[in-house]
Amino acid sequence: MKSRIKNAAMLIPGTMEALLAVSKLAEKGGLDAKTLGLVHLRASQINGCGVCLDMHTKMAKQLGETEERLMTVAAWRDTPYFTDAERAALALTEAETRLADRPDPVPDEIWNEAARHYNEKELAALVIAIATINVWNRLNVTTRQIAGEWMKSAEAKEWVETAATR
């Protein structure tokens, strides 16, 4: 395996910092870190981003996420391991990630269920977190970044270490 180019966010000065800043802002929206981790994993599964799946699985484990939940996040509807609030976040993640798959990309039913569990600030954080992970997925998949490679960089090690304490 070989990537097409280096990580695009590292090639244009300021891009990595800007994307990380947006990610950190979403984390300040009052959502549980485990919920954000599930959102990151589910969007990355849909988009086929090995880099993000590798990284966010490792980060989720650092936060104490269970093997059962990590292994079944793609089948969250059919397993008993997720709360109703997490299910609402995962449904919103799928809808926002698959905008072109249906005539009403984010139906009121999905939005209203999320709004039942999260306040307006938390909903904003969810929408931003989902959008941001989709940006990361698209950058990595398009340029064929290799899972595990970015994790070896100094930037990644620092980011992962601070993520567990956010």
N, C-alpha and C positions, 0 to 999 in steps of 0.2 A: 504494500500500500504506500502511496505517495500523495501528499497534498498537492493541489494545483499551484498554490502560492502560499506564502506564510499567512498566518492569521490576519485577515483583512483589517481587523480592528487594531492590530499592532503596526500596520504599515502606514496608516495615515495618522500623523501626530494629533494627539488629543482625542482620538476616537475611543480608545479603550477607557480612558478616564471618563469621558462623557457617558458611555454606556454603563460603566460601573456606578457612576453617580446616579443615573436613573434607577438602576437596580436597587441601590441603597435607599433612594427616596421611597420606592415602593415598600421596602421593608419597614419604613417608619409609619406606615398606615395603620398599625395596630393589629395586623394579622399575626397569628401564631406562625413561628418559623417552620413547623412541621407542615402546616397547610401550604405555605409557599413552596416548600420542597415537593409536595405532591403535585402542585400545579406545574412546577418546572419539569418534573418527571413525565407527567401526562402529555404536555405539549411536545416535549422532546421525543416521546414514543411516537406520537402522531406524525411528527416531521422527520422521523428517522435520524435524529442527530446523536450519533454515538458519543461525541465529545461531551455533550451536555448530560446524556444519560450516565456516562461514566462519572463525571464530576458530581452531579447532583445526587447520585446514589451514595457516593462516598460521604458527601456532606450530610445527607440524611442520616446515615449511620452514626456520624459524629454527634448528631442531635438526639440520638437514642431511638431512631425509627426502627421498627421491627422488620424482620425478614418477611413475615407474612404480608405485611402491607406493601413493602417494596416489590415483592414478587407478584402481587395481584393488583397493582394500581391500574393496569390496563383493563382489568375486569372488575372495576370497583362496583359496578351495578350488581354483580353476582356473588359478592363476598360480604361477610359480616364485619369486616375489619375497619370500616369507615363510619364516622359520625354523619348525621344528616347535614350538618354544616359543611363538612369536607366533601360530601357528595354534591352539594350545591356548587361548591367551588370547582369541582372536577367537571361538572356539567357545563358550567360557564367557560371553563378552559377549553373544552372540546368545541363549543359553539364559536368562541372567539378565534380559535385556531383554524377552524374549517369554514371560514366565511363564505367561500364559494360553493359549498356543498348543498345548500338549500336556499329556497327563495326568501325565507325569513331567517337570516343567519343566526340571530340571537333572539329567539321567540320570547314573548312576554312570560310564558310559563317558566322558562329557564331563569330569566332575569328576576322575576318575582320570587322564585324559590331562593335565589341567592340573597335578595333583599330581605327575606324573612330571617336570615341568619346573620347578616352583616349590616352594619350601619353605613351611611353614605361614604364616610372616609375610608372604611374598610373595603367597600365596593370599588372605590376609586383605586385603592392600592391593588386590589385583585386585577382590575382591568389593566393597570399599568404593568403589573408583574407578568401577566399573560402576554401582553404586547411585547414586553422586553425579552422574554424568553423566546418568543417567536423571531425576534430580530437576531438573537444569538444563533438560533437553530438555522436560520436562513444563511447567515454568514458562514457558519461551519459546514453545512451540507453543500452549499454552492461551491466552496473552495476545497471540498473534500479533506477537511482537517481530520487528523488521526486521533482517535480516542486515546487518552493517556498522555499524548505528547505535550499539550498545553499545560497539563497538570505538573509537568516536570519543571516548568519555568518558575523563576523567582516571583513573578507577578502572581501566578496562580497559587503558589504556596502561601504567599502572604494573604491573598484573598480568602482562601479556604480556612486558614487559621483564624482570621478575624470573623469569618461567617459564623463560626460556632459560638462566638461571644456576643453576636448582635441581638 
